[in-house]
Amino acid sequence: MSKPPYRIECHLTPQSRAAALRRDVLAGLTAAPKSLPPWLLYDAAGSALFDKITELPEYYPTRAERAILASHAGEIAAASRARVLVELGSGACDKTRLLLDALHAAGTLRRYVPVDVSESALDGACQRLAAGYPGLAIGPVQADFGQYLGLPPSTAGRQLVAFLGSTIGNMLPAERGRFLGWLRASMTGGDTLLLGADLVKDPAMLVAAYDDGARVTEAFNLNVLAVLNRDLGAGFDLDAFDHTVTWDAEREWIEMRLRAAWAQAVAIPALGVTVEFGAGEELRTEVSAKFRREGLAAELAAAGFALRSWWTDPGGLYSLSLSAPA
């Protein structure tokens, strides 16, 4: 079997992941209120469930983002004139082809750098892209982009950094500020940032997107407890927790939680702790912030970016924005 035309650059070892897991879980489960970091949702089983979520009728963000890319990828390519496309949290790279095709048609693209925590997702996506784009240099990076961005040296030429899927909304406001500032410090004057962000809308539509009738999101949420059982030897009973979704109107974000059905104590041997849950006590597993144009522009400006272009789908549900270092 011939070698693939790419090599995965690894910045996420099993040891570093295990250390982050122990640190984040201990901090979250001993806090008040209790929480878990959203990255724990995306093991192999969780990623497969999320792929199913993106196909559900209630889950509009993926369709809306793809529609915007299909309509405006040419404008994005022309405005960025990127030689390098860097995608943070690339996953299966399904929507990436729209950008690759547009940048290829513009005659500028030379290299694609997908950055993801999952080696298997990177390998599968890169195999498909290598077959479909034989002249394209592909440099996958396995990393937590909150710790390592994977941006090539500035000598590589203009870079378009794509951060899609409204993943920016999974960060709390202070975390977003730090991340955007760090990203800006890693970019040069000719680079651009393509940011996907979900927009504020009817709360009923928002809640339904995270609490679907087929209960796929429920399985996705509960799977995080299976991750703790497998990786930390925890004793969570998945039947003892209920999936809940709430809309926080003041903060304008969705919160996904797990609610203890009854009072219980859960031992986590790898951490040397037993965690007590009261009946009805909730464990937050994800925040998904929704945005307004003026608020997002202000956050970008505070980090040193200037918003240059703004696009939405026909229903005004979702946004893509192109920003440049100010």
Secondary structure, 3 states (H helix, E strand, C coil): CCCCCCCCEECCCHHHHHHHHHHHHHHHHCCCCCECCHHHHCCHHHHHHHHHHCCCCCCCHHHHHHHHHHHHHHHHHHHHCCCEEEEECCCCCCCHHHHHHHHHHHCCCCEEEEEECCHHHHHHHHHHHHHHCCCCEECCEECCCCCCCCCCCHHHCCEEEEECCCHHHHCCHHHHHHHHHHHHHCCCCCCEEEEEEEECCCHHHHHHHCCCCCCHHHHHHHHHHHHHHHHHCCCCCHHHEEEEEEEECCCCEEEEEEEECCCEEEEEHHHCEEEEECCCCEEEEEEEECECHHHHHHHHHHCCEEEEEEEECCCCCEEEEEEEEC
